């Protein structure tokens, strides 16, 4: 790996974030997901959508020799990584692990005790291997019907090697998504009112 830098994403990085995200969906996810799901995702991945999430979640980018090659989106308030996307041309070189560990360390420096993520792909071997390598534990999520997906929860205690399983409690993921969508719409309305 050459000169690599992780930094907070800025609004002028959104175009690169969208480009990398779409490339990952087309080149990495298309073999696993139903074509209808891929089509929906590609329609949803756009500058306007990312822009609307920029104020409610944290975004970082990773660069190699000044070129953006990946990003992560996370929420420190709910101690959750939403996504890590590395340009397929740069996958398998440790960039995903580097950005993942940076995110967990950031949470730890802010005093958070635990970190978690959910994946809807039980056989996502590359990602699950990374999560296990960094000491996360996994358990199936069966708390609510998330059809057609089967979620797996990965958790890690940031201060101890003793991470306890969540125990398949109902985490209300569908409800959380609805709340996040409403909050994003409300925030957009407030911004529009402020600028009018």
N, C-alpha and C positions, 0 to 999 in steps of 0.2 A: 504494500500500500504506500502510496506517495503521501504528500502533504494533505492531511485530512483535518477538517475543522467541523465542530458541531456548534451551532449558534441558534439563537432564537430566530424563527422565521419572521419575515416582514411582509407587508402587503404586496410589495413588488416581487415577492417570490411565488405568489399564487399561481401565476402562469406555469412555472416550472413544476410546482406541486401537482397541478392538474395533469400535466403532460406525463409525469412519472407515474401517477396513480392509474391513468388510463392504460399506459403501457404495461403496468403490472397486471391489471385485470385481463388484458388481451393475451399477454404472453405467459402468465403464470396461473391465473385462475380459470381460464377458459376450458382447460382440460378436465377440471373437476366439477364445475358448476353447470347447471342447466343453461342452455343458450338464452332462454328468456330472462334468467337472473342476470346474466352477463349484459344483455341488452339494457335492462333496467339500470344496472349500475353505471354503465357508460353514459346513459342519459342523465343520471344524477350527478356524475362527476363533472362539475363545471366551475368556472371562476366565481359565479354568483353564489353557488352553494358553499364553496370553501370560504368565501368572503363572509357569509352569514355565520359561519362557525368560528371565525377568527377571534371574536370577542368573548365567546363563552367557553372556549377550550384553549389549551396551550399547544403551540406548534414549534417544532425545531427542525432544522435542516442539517444535513451532513454534506460537506463539500469535499471533493478531491481536486486539488490544484485549481481551486476557485470555481469548479463546476458543481452544481447541485446534483447529487446522485441519489438522494433519498430524503425521507422525512418521517417524522412521527407526530401523532396527535394524541394528546393525553389530557386527563383531567386530574389535577392535584387534589381538588376538593373531594372527589369520590375515589381517589387513589387508584385510578384505572387507566390502563393504556388502551386507547381506542384502535389505533392502527400504527403499524410500521410498514413503510413501503420503500424498498430499495430497487432502483432501476435494474431490470433483469440483466443488463450487461455487466453489472457490478455485484450481483448476488454471489454468495459462496466465498466471499473474501473477508468476512468478519465485520462488515459495516453494520449489518442488522444487530449483531451482538453489541457493538460499540454504542449505538444509539439507544438500544434497550437498557444497557447498564447505566448510561448517562441519565436516562429518565428516572430509573430507580434511585440513583444517587441524589438526584435533585429532590425527589420526594423525601429522602432520608434527611437531607440538610434542612428541610423545612419542618422536620419533626414528625413526619408521618411514620407510623409503625408498620403498616402493611401495604402491600401493593398487589393488584390482581388484574387479570384480563380474562376475557371470554373469547372463545373461538368456536365458530360453528362448523369447524372442520376437524372431526376427530382424527382423521388420517392425514393431517397436514404435517407430514414428517419433518420437514425442514424447520418449521416454527416450533413444533412440540419438542424437537431435539434441543433447540436453543433454550426453551423455557426450562427444560430439565437440567441442562448444563449449568444454568445460573441458580439452581437450587429451588425452583418453584415446584410445588406439589400440584397434582391434578386430581380432579374428580368430575364425574359426569354431573351435568346440571339437569335435574329432573323436576325442579320446583314448579314449573308451569309449562303448558304446551307451547312450544316455540316452533311448531311445524311450519315448514318442512325440515327445519334445521335441528341438529342435535348439538347442543352447546356443551363445551367442556370448560370448567373453571380452572385457571391456574392462579395460585396464590403464593406469596412469599412474605414472611416476617422480615423486615429490614434490619432488625436489631438482634436477631437470634436465628439459629439453625432450626429452631422448633416452630415450624409453621403448622397451625391447626387447620384441618379441613373445615370448610364452611358448613358442611353437613346437609347439603341440598336444600337449604332453606329457600323459601320462595323469595327471590330477589326482585320480583316484579319488573323484569327487564322490558316487557312490552309497555308497562306503565311509565317507566323511566324514559323510554324513547318518546312517548307521547308528551311528557313533561318537557323534555329537551326541545322537541319541535315547537311546542307552544311558546317556550321561553325565547327561542330564536325568532319567532314571528313577532312577539311582543317587543323584543329588542330592536328589531328592524323598524317597527312602527315608531318607537321612540327616537331612533336615529333620523328617520324621515321627518318627524315633527320638529326635531331640533334644527334640521337643515332647511325647513320651509319657512 
